Amino acid sequence: MTRIAFALSLALAGLAGFASLVLPALAQEDKAGVAAAVNPEANSQPPNEKMQVLHVGQNVIRNERITTQNAGQVQLLFVDGSTLTLGPNSEIVIDEFVFDPKSKTGSMTATVTAGLLRYVGGKVSKTKDVNFYTPSGVVTVRGGIAIITVKPHEGVAEGAAKSPTN
């Protein structure tokens, strides 16, 4: 092997090692949470990717679409400790999720187009409103629990919320 070929292979190996350290860190910046429980017939679609079957332990990132069919149910555990449970025939997009573990602050917004969901607030909702956009309005949660139903084709959202003091 010539010196140039050896130097080139060493440089490529170094770049590969650097990429293995940097790329997961970059991917972690978009990580909103993880699929903690998944019943059959649940899918996810990360931005600019094809729809795929959602599996337990799979990372969920911002701008990801999560859907369930007739028998599908999903529970997402976000990095701030909040949970989002989707019932059958539901669809949601995690529009934004930002969390700073040092300051324990951040923000979350999501768009719900159909179905039933239950949100249990975590650290983000203790300091800032969490917004769920529906076809007929916005449901805002601050530090509590919310159950939101969006009826498909009707664009009607119903919600019930419980604050931590109730």
VMD Tcl script that draws the C-alpha trace (Angstrom):
set ca {
  {0.00 0.00 0.00}
  {1.38 3.37 -0.92}
  {1.74 6.18 1.58}
  {-1.06 8.15 -0.08}
  {-3.46 5.19 -0.01}
  {-2.55 4.52 3.65}
  {-3.02 8.19 4.58}
  {-6.34 8.31 2.72}
  {-7.65 5.16 4.41}
  {-6.55 6.51 7.80}
  {-8.31 9.83 7.11}
  {-11.50 8.03 6.03}
  {-11.42 5.88 9.15}
  {-11.02 9.02 11.25}
  {-13.96 10.68 9.50}
  {-16.09 7.59 10.00}
  {-15.26 7.59 13.70}
  {-16.03 11.30 13.97}
  {-19.34 10.84 12.15}
  {-20.33 8.02 14.49}
  {-19.86 10.41 17.41}
  {-21.43 13.52 15.86}
  {-24.38 12.14 13.87}
  {-26.13 10.44 16.83}
  {-25.73 13.68 18.80}
  {-27.34 15.62 15.96}
  {-30.17 13.10 15.75}
  {-30.70 13.38 19.52}
  {-31.42 17.11 19.12}
  {-34.63 16.26 17.24}
  {-35.62 13.42 19.59}
  {-38.87 14.20 21.32}
  {-39.36 10.85 22.99}
  {-39.83 7.15 22.49}
  {-42.68 4.78 21.69}
  {-43.18 3.19 25.12}
  {-46.11 0.95 24.16}
  {-47.45 -0.03 20.76}
  {-50.41 -2.25 19.94}
  {-50.80 -3.55 16.39}
  {-51.72 -1.26 13.52}
  {-49.65 1.78 14.44}
  {-47.40 3.64 12.02}
  {-45.01 6.56 12.03}
  {-43.68 8.83 9.33}
  {-40.59 10.87 10.18}
  {-40.10 14.00 8.07}
  {-39.14 13.29 4.44}
  {-39.43 9.51 4.93}
  {-41.96 6.82 4.06}
  {-44.64 5.59 6.46}
  {-43.33 2.69 8.56}
  {-44.61 0.37 11.28}
  {-44.04 1.87 14.73}
  {-42.21 -0.37 17.22}
  {-41.71 -0.23 20.98}
  {-38.48 1.59 21.79}
  {-38.43 3.53 18.53}
  {-37.44 7.19 18.85}
  {-40.06 9.78 17.99}
  {-38.83 13.08 16.59}
  {-40.39 16.46 15.94}
  {-42.44 16.76 12.76}
  {-43.15 13.03 12.88}
  {-46.66 11.79 12.01}
  {-48.07 8.99 14.19}
  {-51.20 7.12 13.08}
  {-53.22 4.25 14.44}
  {-55.78 2.10 12.65}
  {-58.78 0.12 13.97}
  {-56.84 -1.94 16.54}
  {-53.92 0.44 16.99}
  {-52.89 2.17 20.19}
  {-49.67 3.98 21.03}
  {-48.17 5.49 24.14}
  {-45.35 7.99 23.65}
  {-43.03 8.90 26.51}
  {-41.41 12.30 25.98}
  {-38.01 13.25 27.34}
  {-39.61 15.70 29.82}
  {-41.61 12.87 31.43}
  {-44.93 13.67 29.75}
  {-46.95 10.95 28.04}
  {-49.28 10.96 25.06}
  {-51.57 8.00 24.46}
  {-53.35 7.60 21.12}
  {-56.45 5.47 20.73}
  {-57.57 3.62 17.60}
  {-58.05 5.56 14.34}
  {-55.98 8.53 15.51}
  {-53.48 10.80 13.78}
  {-51.11 13.35 15.28}
  {-48.03 15.25 14.17}
  {-45.49 16.32 16.80}
  {-44.93 19.81 15.36}
  {-42.44 20.96 17.94}
  {-40.76 19.49 20.97}
  {-37.85 21.24 22.62}
  {-36.64 20.47 26.13}
  {-33.62 21.67 28.08}
  {-32.99 19.17 30.90}
  {-30.77 21.64 32.77}
  {-33.40 24.38 33.08}
  {-36.30 21.88 32.86}
  {-38.06 24.15 30.35}
  {-39.12 23.79 26.76}
  {-42.11 23.82 24.45}
  {-44.42 21.41 22.71}
  {-47.05 21.75 20.00}
  {-48.85 19.04 18.07}
  {-51.56 18.83 15.43}
  {-54.34 16.30 15.97}
  {-56.38 15.56 12.84}
  {-58.42 12.57 14.05}
  {-58.98 10.29 16.99}
  {-58.69 10.17 20.73}
  {-55.66 11.10 22.79}
  {-54.74 11.46 26.43}
  {-51.92 13.81 27.40}
  {-50.35 13.75 30.86}
  {-48.15 16.78 31.38}
  {-44.47 16.63 32.23}
  {-41.86 19.26 32.97}
  {-42.61 21.36 29.86}
  {-46.29 21.82 30.75}
  {-45.39 22.87 34.30}
  {-43.82 26.10 33.02}
  {-45.41 26.67 29.59}
  {-48.64 25.87 27.77}
  {-48.64 22.79 25.54}
  {-50.83 23.34 22.47}
  {-52.76 20.73 20.51}
  {-54.07 22.12 17.23}
  {-57.28 20.53 15.93}
  {-59.39 21.29 12.85}
  {-61.76 23.38 15.00}
  {-59.42 25.09 17.47}
  {-56.57 24.78 19.94}
  {-56.57 22.79 23.17}
  {-54.06 24.19 25.64}
  {-52.73 22.18 28.59}
  {-50.81 23.65 31.50}
  {-49.45 21.17 34.05}
  {-52.34 18.74 33.96}
  {-54.08 15.99 32.07}
  {-56.19 16.37 28.94}
  {-58.35 14.01 26.93}
  {-59.00 15.22 23.39}
  {-61.34 13.72 20.81}
  {-61.30 14.84 17.18}
  {-64.03 13.31 15.08}
  {-62.85 12.60 11.53}
  {-64.52 14.43 8.65}
  {-66.49 16.61 11.04}
  {-63.52 18.66 12.22}
  {-65.02 18.82 15.69}
  {-62.79 18.67 18.74}
  {-63.95 17.90 22.23}
  {-61.72 18.11 25.23}
  {-61.63 17.67 28.95}
  {-58.79 18.75 31.14}
  {-57.91 18.19 34.74}
  {-55.45 20.40 36.55}
  {-53.08 18.90 39.13}
  {-55.06 20.65 41.89}
  {-58.41 19.01 40.99}
}
mol new
graphics top color blue
foreach p $ca { graphics top sphere $p radius 0.5 }
foreach p [lrange $ca 0 end-1] q [lrange $ca 1 end] { graphics top cylinder $p $q radius 0.2 }
display resetview
